[in-house]
Amino acid sequence: MICKRLGIGAALAAGTLAASLALAPGAAAVVPQSATIVADCGVYGGGEATLTATQDGTAATLTVSSSEITSPLALAEDSVDSTLTLTKAGGGTTVFSGTENPAIAAGGGVTVGPLPGTVAAGDSLEAFGGSLQMTVFGITITCTADGPQSPGPFVFE
């Protein structure tokens, strides 16, 4: 009877360990996962925006959202062609681009992404010095950061 209990207990422990390993995140970590900037979009306004990053190996995504940068017109889902260019520590840039966006009501805050891009281990990427270009109805709007992002650059593992 003791052998059966030990066998069942060992099987349960092994099953629990296997389940916890299966549920553990396999994606590499990017630090920080979100940062804020103050964006200047020229005649189209500007304001505070949040950048949110994810990483899975060399694949990464960035989402830009702002309640202060608004759309004067209603925009359909996946209708904004966006290119986010971040500066790389040591020189160069990394580009995240796509047409992902939720439907945006007239006067509503703008969100674009997740925008896919490729990163390498150790990449340190910063919005300051880069830009976000959004093309809507054939009009290109370019936003730039007024200063470094807070709390600091995205560092990818």
Solvent accessible surface area in square Angstrom, and as a share of the most:
residue,aa,sasa,rsa
1,M,157,0.70
2,I,127,0.65
3,C,109,0.66
4,K,142,0.60
5,R,160,0.58
6,L,123,0.61
7,G,42,0.40
8,I,108,0.55
9,G,36,0.35
10,A,62,0.48
11,A,65,0.50
12,L,120,0.60
13,A,63,0.49
14,A,63,0.48
15,G,40,0.39
16,T,93,0.54
17,L,111,0.55
18,A,61,0.47
19,A,51,0.40
20,S,58,0.38
21,L,121,0.60
22,A,84,0.65
23,L,154,0.76
24,A,53,0.41
25,P,125,0.78
26,G,81,0.77
27,A,52,0.40
28,A,33,0.26
29,A,45,0.35
30,V,4,0.02
31,V,93,0.54
32,P,29,0.18
33,Q,122,0.54
34,S,52,0.33
35,A,2,0.01
36,T,50,0.29
37,I,19,0.10
38,V,78,0.45
39,A,6,0.05
40,D,66,0.34
41,C,3,0.02
42,G,53,0.51
43,V,146,0.84
44,Y,115,0.44
45,G,39,0.38
46,G,29,0.28
47,G,13,0.12
48,E,88,0.40
49,A,3,0.02
50,T,46,0.27
51,L,1,0.00
52,T,58,0.34
53,A,3,0.02
54,T,75,0.44
55,Q,11,0.05
56,D,95,0.49
57,G,42,0.40
58,T,88,0.51
59,A,59,0.46
60,A,3,0.02
61,T,38,0.22
62,L,0,0.00
63,T,34,0.20
64,V,12,0.07
65,S,38,0.24
66,S,13,0.08
67,S,99,0.64
68,E,104,0.47
69,I,17,0.09
70,T,64,0.37
71,S,8,0.05
72,P,117,0.73
73,L,103,0.51
74,A,66,0.52
75,L,14,0.07
76,A,67,0.52
77,E,114,0.51
78,D,67,0.34
79,S,51,0.33
80,V,2,0.01
81,D,74,0.38
82,S,0,0.00
83,T,45,0.26
84,L,7,0.03
85,T,29,0.17
86,L,1,0.00
87,T,34,0.20
88,K,67,0.28
89,A,73,0.56
90,G,94,0.90
91,G,48,0.47
92,G,52,0.50
93,T,77,0.45
94,T,13,0.07
95,V,74,0.42
96,F,0,0.00
97,S,49,0.31
98,G,20,0.20
99,T,67,0.39
100,E,79,0.36
101,N,5,0.03
102,P,63,0.40
103,A,75,0.58
104,I,10,0.05
105,A,71,0.55
106,A,65,0.50
107,G,53,0.51
108,G,21,0.20
109,G,32,0.31
110,V,16,0.09
111,T,35,0.20
112,V,0,0.00
113,G,8,0.08
114,P,69,0.43
115,L,0,0.00
116,P,77,0.48
117,G,14,0.14
118,T,99,0.57
119,V,4,0.02
120,A,53,0.41
121,A,83,0.64
122,G,55,0.53
123,D,18,0.09
124,S,23,0.15
125,L,0,0.00
126,E,30,0.13
127,A,5,0.04
128,F,93,0.39
129,G,63,0.60
130,G,9,0.09
131,S,28,0.18
132,L,15,0.08
133,Q,78,0.35
134,M,9,0.04
135,T,45,0.26
136,V,20,0.11
137,F,144,0.60
138,G,71,0.68
139,I,89,0.45
140,T,72,0.42
141,I,30,0.15
142,T,56,0.33
143,C,4,0.02
144,T,60,0.35
145,A,10,0.08
146,D,90,0.47
147,G,20,0.20
148,P,98,0.61
149,Q,7,0.03
150,S,65,0.42
151,P,105,0.66
152,G,14,0.13
153,P,55,0.35
154,F,0,0.00
155,V,67,0.39
156,F,1,0.01
157,E,114,0.51
